[in-house]
Structures are given as C-alpha cells and as structure tokens.
Amino acid sequence: MRLRVSVAFALPDSQEVVEVELAEGATIADALAAARVAERMPGYADGRHAVGVWSRRRDLATKLREGDRVEVYRPLQADPKVARRARAGAKTSSTRSRSGR
C-alpha cells in the first residue's frame, strides 16, 4: 500500500510544498529524501534542524500516515521572549492617568 504526504519548507525568499508518494511505514527521513529537500534547501535536511508533522516537532524516525504534512523548521532569528521584553521595556509612560481624567 502507498501513502501520499506533503513536505513543506521555506527559505526567507521562497517556500515550497511538495507532494510525495511513499511506501507504507515510511518515515519523515524518507519523505525528506523523496522530496529532495537536501537539494532544494541545502543545509536544512541534514538532521540538525527541527522537523515536524502538522506543527508538532517529531523525530526523523517518526512513521507517517496518509495525508500527513511534514514540515522543515528554520531556526528562529530572535528569541520571542527576549523580543517581547525589549518591546515592553522600550515603551514610554503615558501622560494620561489611568482613571481617564
């Protein structure tokens, strides 16, 4: 039996979703190889970057099911917690009182 999955990956200037057909029992690593992610996205399919299925991080050995969407995640450019703290600290105090008067 065969199963169809999609492999999604994005670079800063482009994104692709590739449909692949795999044998039953295929893994995320098999899907990445079938979609030729290593050629299309050099440096991201070498196992050092996070991958997942439907927005949930998974291991390369995770078995896939019909209709799964495999995703390759790029590293964050900024830590969300640090960025939020910087935005919160940069705000100036308001000249209006809290009571609205």
C-alpha positions in Angstrom: 0.0 0.0 0.0 1.2 3.6 -0.8 0.5 6.8 1.1 0.6 10.4 0.0 2.2 13.1 2.2 3.2 16.7 1.6 6.6 18.1 2.5 6.7 21.9 3.3 9.7 24.0 3.7 10.6 27.7 3.3 13.6 29.9 2.8 13.5 33.6 3.5 12.6 34.4 -0.1 10.6 31.3 -1.2 8.5 28.4 0.0 7.6 25.1 -1.4 5.1 22.3 -0.7 6.0 19.0 -2.5 3.6 16.1 -2.7 5.3 12.7 -2.5 4.1 9.1 -2.6 5.8 6.7 -0.2 5.5 3.1 0.8 3.5 2.3 3.9 5.7 2.5 7.0 7.8 5.4 5.6 9.4 7.9 8.0 10.0 11.6 8.0 13.5 11.0 6.8 12.1 9.0 3.8 9.7 11.9 2.9 12.6 14.4 3.0 14.6 12.2 0.7 11.7 11.7 -1.7 11.0 15.4 -1.8 14.7 16.1 -2.5 14.8 18.7 0.3 18.6 18.4 0.6 19.0 19.7 -3.0 16.2 22.3 -2.8 17.2 23.6 0.7 20.9 23.0 1.2 21.9 22.7 4.8 18.4 22.2 6.2 17.8 18.5 5.6 20.9 17.2 7.3 19.2 16.3 10.6 20.4 19.3 12.5 17.2 21.3 12.0 13.9 20.6 13.6 11.2 18.8 11.6 7.6 18.0 12.4 4.2 16.9 11.3 1.3 19.3 11.3 3.2 21.9 13.5 4.3 19.3 16.1 8.0 18.6 16.4 8.9 15.0 15.6 12.0 12.8 15.2 13.2 11.8 11.7 12.3 8.2 12.5 8.6 9.0 13.0 6.4 6.9 10.8 4.0 8.8 8.6 0.3 8.3 7.8 -1.8 9.1 4.8 -2.3 12.9 4.4 0.4 14.0 6.8 2.2 17.3 6.2 5.9 17.1 7.0 7.5 20.5 7.8 11.1 21.6 8.0 11.6 24.4 10.5 14.3 27.1 10.1 16.0 28.4 13.3 14.4 31.5 14.9 16.2 34.7 14.1 15.2 36.2 17.5 14.1 34.6 20.8 10.4 35.6 21.2 10.7 36.1 25.0 13.7 38.4 24.6 12.0 40.4 21.8 8.9 40.8 23.9 10.9 42.1 26.9 12.7 44.5 24.7 9.4 45.9 23.3 7.9 46.1 26.8 10.9 47.9 28.2 11.0 50.4 25.3 7.5 51.8 25.9 7.3 55.3 27.3 5.0 56.1 30.1 1.7 57.7 29.2 0.8 61.2 30.2 -2.8 60.2 30.8 -3.8 59.0 34.2 -5.3 55.5 34.5 -8.6 56.9 35.7 -9.1 58.7 32.4 -9.3 62.2 33.8 
